[in-house]
Amino acid sequence: MAQDFEAVYANDIMSGSYTSILTSNSDDAIIGLRFANTHTGSVTVDAKISRSSADYFLIKDAPVPAGGSLELVDGGSKIVIQNSDILKVATSRTGSVDCIVSYIDAIST
């Protein structure tokens, strides 16, 4: 069975609260997660997966220099998320970071 590759793009990432980027509706696999700093100064980013009432950080307060980017999932690694898991991100400065998530929807068994 062929895999269904999908992508989510976000540029309205908030400071002080988390922005929900992706909510899984099946067993999915995140295969790419990149942050790009569009601000003139350094910023920090957080990424976490929320499952039920628990949060699991992928990264916390990671610095991204002005004009730089941070790739969290690359080189063939994957993060499996299950039905109702939510990928959430935040930044230290509202409107300063773009986020791109690549994922496989409904992993075939």
Rosetta constraint file for C-alpha pairs under 8 A:
AtomPair CA 1 CA 108 HARMONIC 6.88 0.50
AtomPair CA 3 CA 104 HARMONIC 6.55 0.50
AtomPair CA 3 CA 105 HARMONIC 7.35 0.50
AtomPair CA 3 CA 106 HARMONIC 7.80 0.50
AtomPair CA 3 CA 107 HARMONIC 6.92 0.50
AtomPair CA 3 CA 108 HARMONIC 7.12 0.50
AtomPair CA 4 CA 104 HARMONIC 5.55 0.50
AtomPair CA 4 CA 105 HARMONIC 5.38 0.50
AtomPair CA 4 CA 106 HARMONIC 7.21 0.50
AtomPair CA 5 CA 102 HARMONIC 7.31 0.50
AtomPair CA 5 CA 103 HARMONIC 5.90 0.50
AtomPair CA 5 CA 104 HARMONIC 4.63 0.50
AtomPair CA 5 CA 105 HARMONIC 6.30 0.50
AtomPair CA 6 CA 102 HARMONIC 5.86 0.50
AtomPair CA 6 CA 103 HARMONIC 5.35 0.50
AtomPair CA 6 CA 104 HARMONIC 6.01 0.50
AtomPair CA 6 CA 105 HARMONIC 6.62 0.50
AtomPair CA 7 CA 100 HARMONIC 7.09 0.50
AtomPair CA 7 CA 101 HARMONIC 5.49 0.50
AtomPair CA 7 CA 102 HARMONIC 4.42 0.50
AtomPair CA 7 CA 103 HARMONIC 6.14 0.50
AtomPair CA 8 CA 21 HARMONIC 7.20 0.50
AtomPair CA 8 CA 22 HARMONIC 7.31 0.50
AtomPair CA 8 CA 100 HARMONIC 5.84 0.50
AtomPair CA 8 CA 101 HARMONIC 5.15 0.50
AtomPair CA 8 CA 102 HARMONIC 6.62 0.50
AtomPair CA 9 CA 98 HARMONIC 7.49 0.50
AtomPair CA 9 CA 99 HARMONIC 5.86 0.50
AtomPair CA 9 CA 100 HARMONIC 4.73 0.50
AtomPair CA 9 CA 101 HARMONIC 6.57 0.50
AtomPair CA 10 CA 21 HARMONIC 7.14 0.50
AtomPair CA 10 CA 98 HARMONIC 5.72 0.50
AtomPair CA 10 CA 99 HARMONIC 5.13 0.50
AtomPair CA 10 CA 100 HARMONIC 6.55 0.50
AtomPair CA 11 CA 95 HARMONIC 6.50 0.50
AtomPair CA 11 CA 96 HARMONIC 7.83 0.50
AtomPair CA 11 CA 97 HARMONIC 6.19 0.50
AtomPair CA 11 CA 98 HARMONIC 4.41 0.50
AtomPair CA 11 CA 99 HARMONIC 6.36 0.50
AtomPair CA 12 CA 94 HARMONIC 7.25 0.50
AtomPair CA 12 CA 95 HARMONIC 5.54 0.50
AtomPair CA 12 CA 97 HARMONIC 7.84 0.50
AtomPair CA 12 CA 98 HARMONIC 7.57 0.50
AtomPair CA 13 CA 18 HARMONIC 7.58 0.50
AtomPair CA 13 CA 19 HARMONIC 5.83 0.50
AtomPair CA 13 CA 89 HARMONIC 7.03 0.50
AtomPair CA 13 CA 90 HARMONIC 5.95 0.50
AtomPair CA 13 CA 91 HARMONIC 6.57 0.50
AtomPair CA 13 CA 94 HARMONIC 6.02 0.50
AtomPair CA 13 CA 95 HARMONIC 5.94 0.50
AtomPair CA 13 CA 96 HARMONIC 7.65 0.50
AtomPair CA 13 CA 97 HARMONIC 6.59 0.50
AtomPair CA 13 CA 98 HARMONIC 7.34 0.50
AtomPair CA 14 CA 18 HARMONIC 6.38 0.50
AtomPair CA 14 CA 19 HARMONIC 6.30 0.50
AtomPair CA 14 CA 90 HARMONIC 5.63 0.50
AtomPair CA 14 CA 91 HARMONIC 6.09 0.50
AtomPair CA 14 CA 92 HARMONIC 7.86 0.50
AtomPair CA 14 CA 93 HARMONIC 7.02 0.50
AtomPair CA 14 CA 94 HARMONIC 4.58 0.50
AtomPair CA 14 CA 95 HARMONIC 6.73 0.50
AtomPair CA 15 CA 90 HARMONIC 5.88 0.50
AtomPair CA 15 CA 91 HARMONIC 5.04 0.50
AtomPair CA 15 CA 92 HARMONIC 5.05 0.50
AtomPair CA 15 CA 93 HARMONIC 5.15 0.50
AtomPair CA 15 CA 94 HARMONIC 4.78 0.50
AtomPair CA 16 CA 90 HARMONIC 7.24 0.50
AtomPair CA 16 CA 91 HARMONIC 7.62 0.50
AtomPair CA 16 CA 92 HARMONIC 7.22 0.50
AtomPair CA 17 CA 90 HARMONIC 6.37 0.50
AtomPair CA 18 CA 88 HARMONIC 5.77 0.50
AtomPair CA 18 CA 89 HARMONIC 5.32 0.50
AtomPair CA 18 CA 90 HARMONIC 4.84 0.50
AtomPair CA 19 CA 88 HARMONIC 5.34 0.50
AtomPair CA 19 CA 89 HARMONIC 5.34 0.50
AtomPair CA 19 CA 90 HARMONIC 6.20 0.50
AtomPair CA 20 CA 86 HARMONIC 6.60 0.50
AtomPair CA 20 CA 87 HARMONIC 5.98 0.50
AtomPair CA 20 CA 88 HARMONIC 4.38 0.50
AtomPair CA 20 CA 89 HARMONIC 6.63 0.50
AtomPair CA 21 CA 86 HARMONIC 7.37 0.50
AtomPair CA 21 CA 87 HARMONIC 5.60 0.50
AtomPair CA 21 CA 88 HARMONIC 5.57 0.50
AtomPair CA 21 CA 89 HARMONIC 7.04 0.50
AtomPair CA 22 CA 86 HARMONIC 5.67 0.50
AtomPair CA 22 CA 87 HARMONIC 5.12 0.50
AtomPair CA 22 CA 88 HARMONIC 7.30 0.50
AtomPair CA 23 CA 83 HARMONIC 7.89 0.50
AtomPair CA 23 CA 84 HARMONIC 5.99 0.50
AtomPair CA 23 CA 85 HARMONIC 5.80 0.50
AtomPair CA 23 CA 86 HARMONIC 4.40 0.50
AtomPair CA 23 CA 87 HARMONIC 6.43 0.50
AtomPair CA 24 CA 28 HARMONIC 6.48 0.50
AtomPair CA 24 CA 81 HARMONIC 6.62 0.50
AtomPair CA 24 CA 82 HARMONIC 6.09 0.50
AtomPair CA 24 CA 83 HARMONIC 5.03 0.50
AtomPair CA 24 CA 84 HARMONIC 5.18 0.50
AtomPair CA 24 CA 85 HARMONIC 5.45 0.50
AtomPair CA 24 CA 86 HARMONIC 6.40 0.50
AtomPair CA 25 CA 82 HARMONIC 7.39 0.50
AtomPair CA 25 CA 83 HARMONIC 4.73 0.50
AtomPair CA 25 CA 84 HARMONIC 5.92 0.50
AtomPair CA 25 CA 106 HARMONIC 7.85 0.50
AtomPair CA 26 CA 82 HARMONIC 5.76 0.50
AtomPair CA 26 CA 83 HARMONIC 4.39 0.50
AtomPair CA 26 CA 84 HARMONIC 7.62 0.50
AtomPair CA 26 CA 105 HARMONIC 7.32 0.50
AtomPair CA 26 CA 106 HARMONIC 5.39 0.50
AtomPair CA 26 CA 107 HARMONIC 7.88 0.50
AtomPair CA 27 CA 80 HARMONIC 7.00 0.50
AtomPair CA 27 CA 81 HARMONIC 5.92 0.50
AtomPair CA 27 CA 82 HARMONIC 4.44 0.50
AtomPair CA 27 CA 83 HARMONIC 5.85 0.50
AtomPair CA 27 CA 105 HARMONIC 7.26 0.50
AtomPair CA 27 CA 106 HARMONIC 5.26 0.50
AtomPair CA 27 CA 107 HARMONIC 5.72 0.50
AtomPair CA 28 CA 80 HARMONIC 5.78 0.50
AtomPair CA 28 CA 81 HARMONIC 5.35 0.50
AtomPair CA 28 CA 82 HARMONIC 6.25 0.50
AtomPair CA 28 CA 83 HARMONIC 7.97 0.50
AtomPair CA 28 CA 103 HARMONIC 6.91 0.50
AtomPair CA 28 CA 104 HARMONIC 5.58 0.50
AtomPair CA 28 CA 105 HARMONIC 4.91 0.50
AtomPair CA 28 CA 106 HARMONIC 5.13 0.50
AtomPair CA 28 CA 107 HARMONIC 5.46 0.50
AtomPair CA 29 CA 78 HARMONIC 5.99 0.50
AtomPair CA 29 CA 79 HARMONIC 5.44 0.50
AtomPair CA 29 CA 80 HARMONIC 4.35 0.50
AtomPair CA 29 CA 81 HARMONIC 6.03 0.50
AtomPair CA 29 CA 103 HARMONIC 5.41 0.50
AtomPair CA 29 CA 104 HARMONIC 5.12 0.50
AtomPair CA 29 CA 105 HARMONIC 6.92 0.50
AtomPair CA 29 CA 107 HARMONIC 6.94 0.50
AtomPair CA 30 CA 73 HARMONIC 7.60 0.50
AtomPair CA 30 CA 78 HARMONIC 5.54 0.50
AtomPair CA 30 CA 79 HARMONIC 5.04 0.50
AtomPair CA 30 CA 80 HARMONIC 6.29 0.50
AtomPair CA 30 CA 81 HARMONIC 7.45 0.50
AtomPair CA 30 CA 101 HARMONIC 7.15 0.50
AtomPair CA 30 CA 102 HARMONIC 6.04 0.50
AtomPair CA 30 CA 103 HARMONIC 4.22 0.50
AtomPair CA 30 CA 104 HARMONIC 6.48 0.50
AtomPair CA 31 CA 73 HARMONIC 6.07 0.50
AtomPair CA 31 CA 74 HARMONIC 6.75 0.50
AtomPair CA 31 CA 76 HARMONIC 7.19 0.50
AtomPair CA 31 CA 77 HARMONIC 6.54 0.50
AtomPair CA 31 CA 78 HARMONIC 4.90 0.50
AtomPair CA 31 CA 79 HARMONIC 6.82 0.50
AtomPair CA 31 CA 101 HARMONIC 7.72 0.50
AtomPair CA 31 CA 102 HARMONIC 5.58 0.50
AtomPair CA 31 CA 103 HARMONIC 5.15 0.50
AtomPair CA 31 CA 104 HARMONIC 7.20 0.50
AtomPair CA 32 CA 71 HARMONIC 7.48 0.50
AtomPair CA 32 CA 72 HARMONIC 7.16 0.50
AtomPair CA 32 CA 73 HARMONIC 4.79 0.50
AtomPair CA 32 CA 74 HARMONIC 5.79 0.50
AtomPair CA 32 CA 78 HARMONIC 7.75 0.50
AtomPair CA 32 CA 100 HARMONIC 7.60 0.50
AtomPair CA 32 CA 101 HARMONIC 5.46 0.50
AtomPair CA 32 CA 102 HARMONIC 4.71 0.50
AtomPair CA 32 CA 103 HARMONIC 6.68 0.50
AtomPair CA 33 CA 71 HARMONIC 5.84 0.50
AtomPair CA 33 CA 72 HARMONIC 5.34 0.50
AtomPair CA 33 CA 73 HARMONIC 5.23 0.50
AtomPair CA 33 CA 74 HARMONIC 7.66 0.50
AtomPair CA 33 CA 99 HARMONIC 7.27 0.50
AtomPair CA 33 CA 100 HARMONIC 5.84 0.50
AtomPair CA 33 CA 101 HARMONIC 4.64 0.50
AtomPair CA 33 CA 102 HARMONIC 6.53 0.50
AtomPair CA 34 CA 69 HARMONIC 6.91 0.50
AtomPair CA 34 CA 70 HARMONIC 5.60 0.50
AtomPair CA 34 CA 71 HARMONIC 4.38 0.50
AtomPair CA 34 CA 72 HARMONIC 6.15 0.50
AtomPair CA 34 CA 73 HARMONIC 7.53 0.50
AtomPair CA 34 CA 99 HARMONIC 5.67 0.50
AtomPair CA 34 CA 100 HARMONIC 5.30 0.50
AtomPair CA 34 CA 101 HARMONIC 6.62 0.50
AtomPair CA 35 CA 45 HARMONIC 7.90 0.50
AtomPair CA 35 CA 69 HARMONIC 5.39 0.50
AtomPair CA 35 CA 70 HARMONIC 5.14 0.50
AtomPair CA 35 CA 71 HARMONIC 6.50 0.50
AtomPair CA 35 CA 97 HARMONIC 6.37 0.50
AtomPair CA 35 CA 98 HARMONIC 5.69 0.50
AtomPair CA 35 CA 99 HARMONIC 4.64 0.50
AtomPair CA 35 CA 100 HARMONIC 6.70 0.50
AtomPair CA 36 CA 64 HARMONIC 7.64 0.50
AtomPair CA 36 CA 67 HARMONIC 7.26 0.50
AtomPair CA 36 CA 68 HARMONIC 6.02 0.50
AtomPair CA 36 CA 69 HARMONIC 4.20 0.50
AtomPair CA 36 CA 70 HARMONIC 6.55 0.50
AtomPair CA 36 CA 97 HARMONIC 5.45 0.50
AtomPair CA 36 CA 98 HARMONIC 5.17 0.50
AtomPair CA 36 CA 99 HARMONIC 6.51 0.50
AtomPair CA 37 CA 42 HARMONIC 7.62 0.50
AtomPair CA 37 CA 43 HARMONIC 7.12 0.50
AtomPair CA 37 CA 64 HARMONIC 6.33 0.50
AtomPair CA 37 CA 65 HARMONIC 6.88 0.50
AtomPair CA 37 CA 66 HARMONIC 5.86 0.50
AtomPair CA 37 CA 67 HARMONIC 5.46 0.50
AtomPair CA 37 CA 68 HARMONIC 5.61 0.50
AtomPair CA 37 CA 69 HARMONIC 5.97 0.50
AtomPair CA 37 CA 96 HARMONIC 5.92 0.50
AtomPair CA 37 CA 97 HARMONIC 4.66 0.50
AtomPair CA 37 CA 98 HARMONIC 6.68 0.50
AtomPair CA 38 CA 66 HARMONIC 6.98 0.50
AtomPair CA 38 CA 67 HARMONIC 6.04 0.50
AtomPair CA 38 CA 96 HARMONIC 5.12 0.50
AtomPair CA 38 CA 97 HARMONIC 5.56 0.50
AtomPair CA 38 CA 98 HARMONIC 7.12 0.50
AtomPair CA 39 CA 43 HARMONIC 7.80 0.50
AtomPair CA 39 CA 66 HARMONIC 6.01 0.50
AtomPair CA 39 CA 67 HARMONIC 7.09 0.50
AtomPair CA 39 CA 96 HARMONIC 4.90 0.50
AtomPair CA 39 CA 97 HARMONIC 7.27 0.50
AtomPair CA 40 CA 66 HARMONIC 5.25 0.50
AtomPair CA 40 CA 67 HARMONIC 7.12 0.50
AtomPair CA 41 CA 65 HARMONIC 6.66 0.50
AtomPair CA 41 CA 66 HARMONIC 4.73 0.50
AtomPair CA 42 CA 63 HARMONIC 6.81 0.50
AtomPair CA 42 CA 64 HARMONIC 5.73 0.50
AtomPair CA 42 CA 65 HARMONIC 4.29 0.50
AtomPair CA 42 CA 66 HARMONIC 4.88 0.50
AtomPair CA 43 CA 63 HARMONIC 5.78 0.50
AtomPair CA 43 CA 64 HARMONIC 5.43 0.50
AtomPair CA 43 CA 65 HARMONIC 6.51 0.50
AtomPair CA 43 CA 66 HARMONIC 7.48 0.50
AtomPair CA 43 CA 91 HARMONIC 6.90 0.50
AtomPair CA 43 CA 92 HARMONIC 5.69 0.50
AtomPair CA 43 CA 93 HARMONIC 6.59 0.50
AtomPair CA 43 CA 96 HARMONIC 7.68 0.50
AtomPair CA 44 CA 61 HARMONIC 5.07 0.50
AtomPair CA 44 CA 62 HARMONIC 5.01 0.50
AtomPair CA 44 CA 63 HARMONIC 4.33 0.50
AtomPair CA 44 CA 64 HARMONIC 5.77 0.50
AtomPair CA 44 CA 91 HARMONIC 5.58 0.50
AtomPair CA 44 CA 92 HARMONIC 5.31 0.50
AtomPair CA 44 CA 93 HARMONIC 7.98 0.50
AtomPair CA 45 CA 59 HARMONIC 7.68 0.50
AtomPair CA 45 CA 60 HARMONIC 6.59 0.50
AtomPair CA 45 CA 61 HARMONIC 5.28 0.50
AtomPair CA 45 CA 62 HARMONIC 5.23 0.50
AtomPair CA 45 CA 63 HARMONIC 6.62 0.50
AtomPair CA 45 CA 64 HARMONIC 7.36 0.50
AtomPair CA 45 CA 89 HARMONIC 7.20 0.50
AtomPair CA 45 CA 90 HARMONIC 5.72 0.50
AtomPair CA 45 CA 91 HARMONIC 4.40 0.50
AtomPair CA 45 CA 92 HARMONIC 6.53 0.50
AtomPair CA 46 CA 57 HARMONIC 7.57 0.50
AtomPair CA 46 CA 58 HARMONIC 7.60 0.50
AtomPair CA 46 CA 59 HARMONIC 5.43 0.50
AtomPair CA 46 CA 60 HARMONIC 4.48 0.50
AtomPair CA 46 CA 61 HARMONIC 5.54 0.50
AtomPair CA 46 CA 62 HARMONIC 6.63 0.50
AtomPair CA 46 CA 89 HARMONIC 5.46 0.50
AtomPair CA 46 CA 90 HARMONIC 5.18 0.50
AtomPair CA 46 CA 91 HARMONIC 6.31 0.50
AtomPair CA 47 CA 57 HARMONIC 5.95 0.50
AtomPair CA 47 CA 58 HARMONIC 5.39 0.50
AtomPair CA 47 CA 59 HARMONIC 5.39 0.50
AtomPair CA 47 CA 60 HARMONIC 6.62 0.50
AtomPair CA 47 CA 87 HARMONIC 7.18 0.50
AtomPair CA 47 CA 88 HARMONIC 5.77 0.50
AtomPair CA 47 CA 89 HARMONIC 4.46 0.50
AtomPair CA 47 CA 90 HARMONIC 6.70 0.50
AtomPair CA 48 CA 55 HARMONIC 6.37 0.50
AtomPair CA 48 CA 56 HARMONIC 5.34 0.50
AtomPair CA 48 CA 57 HARMONIC 4.05 0.50
AtomPair CA 48 CA 58 HARMONIC 5.20 0.50
AtomPair CA 48 CA 59 HARMONIC 6.97 0.50
AtomPair CA 48 CA 87 HARMONIC 5.89 0.50
AtomPair CA 48 CA 88 HARMONIC 5.39 0.50
AtomPair CA 48 CA 89 HARMONIC 6.47 0.50
AtomPair CA 49 CA 55 HARMONIC 5.74 0.50
AtomPair CA 49 CA 56 HARMONIC 5.17 0.50
AtomPair CA 49 CA 57 HARMONIC 6.36 0.50
AtomPair CA 49 CA 58 HARMONIC 7.36 0.50
AtomPair CA 49 CA 85 HARMONIC 6.50 0.50
AtomPair CA 49 CA 86 HARMONIC 5.45 0.50
AtomPair CA 49 CA 87 HARMONIC 4.63 0.50
AtomPair CA 49 CA 88 HARMONIC 6.17 0.50
AtomPair CA 50 CA 54 HARMONIC 5.75 0.50
AtomPair CA 50 CA 55 HARMONIC 4.45 0.50
AtomPair CA 50 CA 56 HARMONIC 6.31 0.50
AtomPair CA 50 CA 85 HARMONIC 5.69 0.50
AtomPair CA 50 CA 86 HARMONIC 5.13 0.50
AtomPair CA 50 CA 87 HARMONIC 6.57 0.50
AtomPair CA 50 CA 88 HARMONIC 7.36 0.50
AtomPair CA 51 CA 55 HARMONIC 6.39 0.50
AtomPair CA 51 CA 56 HARMONIC 7.96 0.50
AtomPair CA 51 CA 84 HARMONIC 7.09 0.50
AtomPair CA 51 CA 85 HARMONIC 4.94 0.50
AtomPair CA 51 CA 86 HARMONIC 6.80 0.50
AtomPair CA 52 CA 84 HARMONIC 8.00 0.50
AtomPair CA 52 CA 85 HARMONIC 7.56 0.50
AtomPair CA 64 CA 68 HARMONIC 5.96 0.50
AtomPair CA 64 CA 69 HARMONIC 6.06 0.50
AtomPair CA 64 CA 70 HARMONIC 6.44 0.50
AtomPair CA 65 CA 69 HARMONIC 7.43 0.50
AtomPair CA 73 CA 77 HARMONIC 6.09 0.50
AtomPair CA 73 CA 78 HARMONIC 6.65 0.50
AtomPair CA 73 CA 79 HARMONIC 7.81 0.50
AtomPair CA 74 CA 78 HARMONIC 7.78 0.50
AtomPair CA 81 CA 85 HARMONIC 5.97 0.50
AtomPair CA 91 CA 96 HARMONIC 7.67 0.50
AtomPair CA 91 CA 97 HARMONIC 7.07 0.50
AtomPair CA 93 CA 97 HARMONIC 7.94 0.50
